[in-house]
Amino acid sequence: MSVQEEQSVAAPIAPRRPYRLTRRPEERVHVLGGTMDLVRPEEVFHFVSGKLDARQSVIVANHNLHSLYLVGQDHQIGEFYKEADLIEVDSVPLIFWARLVGRASRRFHRCTYLDWRDDFWALATEKAWKVFFVGGAPGVAEQAIARIRQDWPAVQIASHHGYFDVRNGSAENTAVVEAIRDYAPDIVLVGMGMPRQEIWTLENHKAYGPAATFTVGGAFDYEAGVQKPAPRWMGPMGMEWLFRLMADPQRLFSRYCIEPWSLIGPACSDLSRAVSRRVTEGDWRAAEAARWEQMRARNEAAR
């Protein structure tokens, strides 16, 4: 075989390493008073698939500026995030801030339902996952399911609206939990909005058996066409909040224009830690440079 022919033969492609079931230390970060994981959607589903294969329950939560505000207002929200196994970042501004204070965050670390929707339903169909959605107004879930089945007709999904007495031990809540348990889902999507969905998940997820529970906010409102999502190009730019504010200013003005001011204290703490890390890294690099210079000088003297 000639050299040219040898060069034309493609080298064997190494198999792609699977995504990890556990996080690296640098992927779990603490910013603005909250802990979250810098993961891509495909990592989320590899993690969830592994847990389901092992018949283990898992909670996949998400953080944005509103949830970080709520952590400081309600101890149950804090307990929910401590209980969560994986915490996605649902905010491009939050990703930008993490990057500013020295964390390895990128835009592709944003994980929301609308970001991973297609991958999720394709995987749910492939693996024959049973999905249960709880949330939304009466009739919304049915409209959403009809639209989802237009693209994935084989998907297995059941639902219950979110307009029920969610108090722990109430007759309505007990009936909903029993309906979920009887359906024996692999995935439970809870879309009741913050903080209701987080508190409900905290209080009830252990009662319906091993499943992966995602808090998904208004996901099915978007699926049903009840709410209009922001144009997808606004997501990577961190401008979705502005679209939503303009669409519903009366409800969202406080969330987007007042609540973030409560995070000034944690933001100052982030900046202080970032400066300390850089000073420490600078001292370490200076010490390393001095050590290598001493070794070089000794080698020169030995000659």
N, C-alpha and C positions, 0 to 999 in steps of 0.2 A: 504494500500500500504506500502510495506517495505521501510526501509531507502535506501536500495540499488536500489529499483525501482524508488524512488523519485529522487535519484541522477542521474539515467539514463535518466530522462525526460529533454530534452533540454529546456533551458530558452528561452522565446520568444525573437527574434532578433529585436532590436529597428530599426525603419526605418532610413535609411541613410539620414542625413541632406543634403538638396540640396546646391550646390555651390552658393555663394552669387552673386547678381547682382551689388553690390558695393564692393569696395576694403577696406580692413582694412588699417589703417594708416601705419602700419609697412610693408605692402606689396607693397606700392609705395615708391620706394627708389630713392635717387639722388646720383649718382656716376659718376665720370669722366665727370662732367659737364652736364649730361643728366638725365632725369627722366624716370623711367621704372617700370613695375609691375612684382612682383615675383609671377607668376601664372603658373599652370599646363595646359596642353592642354584641359582637361575636364572642367576646370573653364572658359577657353576662350569661349568654345561653349555653356556653360550654360549662360554666360553673353550675348553672341550674340543671342541665342534663345529668351531670355527674351526681348531684344530690338526689335527683329523682331515681336514677338507676340504683342508688344505695337505699332508696325508700326513706329518705330523710327530709324533714320539713325545712324550708328556707324562706326567709323574708327578704325581698328585694325592695328597698326604699329609694327615695331620691331626695336630694337637697337642692334648694334654691334660696334666694334671699328671704322669701316669705317663711319658709320652714325654719331657717336660722333664727328669724325673729320669734317664731312660735316656741322654739325650744326655751327661750328665756321667759315665756309667759305661762307655760303649762308644764308641770313636771311630768305628766303622762307622755307628752311629746318627747321629752328627753329620754324617758324609759323606752319608748318605742324605738328610737334610733340606737339605743344600747342593745336592744334585742335583735335589730336587723343584722343579717349576715352580709349583705352587700348594699352599699349606698351609692347610687348613681349620682352624677352631677347633672342637674337639670337647669343649667343656667350658663350661658356664654359669658356674661359679665363676671360671674363667680370664677369661671375658668381663667379669664383675663386677670382677675385679682390674684388667684393662686400663682399664676405665672409671674406676676409682678413681684411677689414676695419670695420668689426662688423655688417654687415647686415645678415639677416637670409636666405641667398641664398643657394640653393642646386642644384645639377646637374639636378634634375628632373624639375627645373624651366626653362630649355631651351625649347623654343617653336619655331620651324621652320616648314615650309610646310612639309618637309620630316618626321618630328617627328609626326605630327598629320594628315598626308595624309589619312590613312586608316579610322581613326575615322571620319574625315570630310566627306568623300564621302559616308560612311555608313549612317551618320546622314542626309546628304543632300538627300539621297534616301528615308530614312524613313520619313522625314518631307516633301518630295516633294518640296524641295527648288529649285528654278530656279537660275542657276549659269551663269554668263557672265564672260568670260575671255578676257582681252584685253592685248596684248603684244606678244612678240616673232616675229620671222621672218615669212613672208608669208608661209603658209603650215605647220608650226610647231604646231600650236594649233590643226589643224585637226588630225595630227598624235597622239598628246597627248590625244585628246578626244577619238580616236579609242581605244587606250590602256586602258584608264580609263573605257570605256564601256565594255571591256572584263570582268572586275570584277564587275562592277555596271551597267548593261545594261539599267536599268530604269532611270538613272540619266538624269536630264534635264539641258542641257548646250549649250550655244552659244558662239561665239567668234569673235574677230576681231584682226588682227595682229597689232603690235606696230609700224610699219613703216609708219607713217603718220605725217603730220604737226601738232604738238601738241600745237602750239601757240593758246592762248585763242582767240576765235573769228574767226579763220581760217575756211575755208570751210570744209576741211577734218576733223578737230577736231569737228566741229559742227555736221557733219554727224555721227561720231562715238558716240557722246553723244546722239544724237537722236536715233541711233540704240539701245543703251543700254536702254534708256527711253521707247522705244516702246516694248522692250522685257520684261520690268517690272521685273527685277531680284530681288531675295532676297539677293543674294551674288554677289559681283563684285570682281574678282581677278585681280589685276593690276600687271603685270610682265614685267616691262620695265627696271629694274635695277635702282640702286641709282645713282644720285638723281632724275632722270627723272620721275620715277613712283610716288615719293612723291610730286613733284611739280604739276604733272598732277592731282593727287588726290585732292590736296589742292584747285586747281582752278576749278575742275569740279564735285566734288562729290555731291554738292547740286543741280546740274542741272538734275540729272537722277532719282530723287525721293528717297523715303525711301529704304535704302538697307544697308547691312553690307559690307564695303569695306576693303579688305585685300591687303596689298602690299606683293607680294610673289617672287619678283626677278626672277630668272631663273627656277622657279618651272616647267613650262611646257616644257622647254628645257630638263629637267631631264625626265619628263614623256615621251617625244617623243624620247628620246635616243640621242638627239643632243649633250648633255653634259653628262659626266659620273660622278655620285655623288661619294663622298668619301665613302669607306667602313663604314658601320654603327658603327663598334666598335671604329672608330676614333673619333666619335662625343663626347661620354662621356669623352674621354681623352683630349678633347680640341685640337685635332691635325688635324681637317679638313682643317684649313688654310694652313698647310704644304702640304697636298695632292693637293689642288688647286694651290698653288704656283708652285709646281713641274710640274703640268699639263699645266700651262699657265704663265710662269715666266715673259715674256715681258709685259703682261697686268697687272699683279698683284704684281710685285715687289714693286712698290711705295706704294700700299695699305697696304701690310703686313710688309714691312721693313722700310718705311720712315714715313708714316702717324702716327703711334703710338707714335712717339717721340713728336708730337704736344700735346699729352695728359699728358705730365709730369707736367705741371702747375696744371690742375685739380686733378691729382693723389696726388700731394703734399697737396692740399686743403683737399682731402679725408682723408689723413693720419692725418692731423692736427685736423680735426673734430673728427676722431676716438679717438685720444689721449684725446681730451677735454671731450668726452663722458665718457671715462673710468675714468678720474680724477673725473668728476662730480658723476659718479656712486659710485666710491670709497668713496668720501666724504659723500654721502647719506647713504651708508652702515655703515660707521663709526659712523655717527650721530644716525642711528637706533640702532646700537649695544650699544652705550652709553645710549640711552633712555631706552632700555630694562634692562641694568645693573642698572640704577637708580631705575627703578620699582622693580627689584629684591631686591635691598638694602632696599627700603622702606618696602617691604613685610617682609623681615627678621627682620627689626627693630620693626615692628608691632607685631611680635610674642613674 
